[in-house]
Amino acid sequence: MPVRGAGESRVLDGLRAYRMIAAMWIRSTMAYRASFVMTTFGNFAATALDFVAILLMFSRVDALGGYALPEVAFLYGLSSVSFGLADLAIGSMDRLGRRVRDGTLDTLLVRPAPVLAQVAADRFGLRRLGRVTQGALVLGYALWTVGIDWTVPKLLLMPVMLVSGAGIFCAVFVAGAAFQFVAQDASEAQNAFTYGGTTLLQYPPTIFGKELVRGVTFVLPLAFVNWLPAAYVLDQPYPLGLPQWVAFTPPLVAVACGALAGLAWRAGLRTYRSTGS
């Protein structure tokens, strides 16, 4: 019988703890179903306003940075669904700074489960399905109207984009939480890269300056969520004149971002000092 390594065992323990904590919060949420429906609809409606703003823009223009409305809707849908999945899974990471300040992180440290899994599943918000649903509806509209010349690589790239994009956003959430071990009150700075990042990606790269596009391609690689793979699917010019094969690298970027975020998390956790209260 094969023996599991320590690393594999810890990952499985973390997944098990995450599943149990998330299930507990889901049961708590579903105990008040009317409240759940209303908050989910509120989440849906609030995020839909972002697309309403895009519709208002296109009531005055025919194209935005060389992208027609269905193409912008495609970018919007990919960004919203990818971010929504990450937000649903580990959106609670932005509460870490509060736990560090009030010392309640200590209670997680003494439990026999990885701290990352506990923080990620804490107050699991099933209402965030509203954002995922809204983004999926816009993506469905885009796929219906955009007129893509479908090929096998393009078809295969669609689910890869969504999963890889969610992985990249998860890495940003974890890295932002790791920064809060030092800054403690940096949830808004974290939100600038998570919520701000998904808003940025909802618009074509052609309307932004090259320095910003370089930053979200080579420094914080959010461009791999949708800009680069979507350029291949939509037959649009690649940002910064990058080669075509970069459209197929989001999985590698997601893995690299996850590894770096994991290192940042472990480094941040080692610096933690209890409040003593």
Secondary structure, DSSP 8 states (H G I E B T S, - for coil): -----HHHHHHHHHHHHHHHHHHHHHHHHHTTHHHHHHHHHHHHHHHHHHHHHHHHHHTT-S-BTTB-HHHHHHHHHHHHHHHHHHHHHHGGGGGHHHHHHHTTHHHHHTSSS-HHHHHHHTT--GGGHHHHHHHHHHHHHHHHHS-----HHHHHHHHHHHHHHHHHHHHHHHHHHHHHHHHSS-HHHHHHHHHHHHHHHTS-GGGS-HHHHHIIIIIS-GGGTTHHHHHHHHT---GGG--GGGGG-HHHHHHHHHHHHHHHHHHHHHH------
